[in-house]
């Protein structure tokens, strides 16, 4: 399915994929930093923001990756593009990179992982999905996730950013959130496939990320020949909004290093 998305700027195409249960506005600071030099395609992934679910009401990481391709095709973007994804968006970016390597020129993985859910985490997601359906509200997910998302500095100095993320989460549709939780729980592991990535790859992890700590990113980066690993200070799981300057600088540096 074609996704609701922003299409701004001009130049080489960069696609940015948000995390769960957020929307494209996660990327606003990075989009503002890149739009004078790049064309940014920034979708709401299925079941998030203004993008609905397919008719069968289900979600999956590979389905999301397919939607991104369909969206690029609908925009007649056929050349290889840079794809960046944060956490769930990183799962989607990895799916694209591994299944459609001809469509990517480079990969940026923010605060994400390549391992599948453990049975305990998958079970926790099912409990949360049932709680969301039972309450008819995404509040159980907000209560479970929000305390883990941010660095101490963000909590102390930028409560406005935390409030904004709470609002984005609260605006999501409970039925879509439950479907996404179930899709996340059955996503395949990709760790063994990491060495087959053949595009320049940037790993970017918040130093205080409790959900996907930098050690997770370093272990992934070790499996990808020639990749770059950057640890972002003063950032937790949502580095692009917690320390936008450091993210912008690392991404600029990476994009400038790519062959024309
Ligand atoms: C996210 O930020 O997208 C989530 O932490 C992903 C997940 O729950 O696996």
Boltz pocket constraint, residues with backbone or C-beta under 6 A from the ligand:
constraints:
  - pocket:
      binder: B
      contacts: [[A, 18], [A, 19], [A, 20], [A, 21], [A, 86], [A, 87], [A, 88], [A, 89], [A, 111], [A, 184], [A, 211], [A, 237]]
      max_distance: 6.0
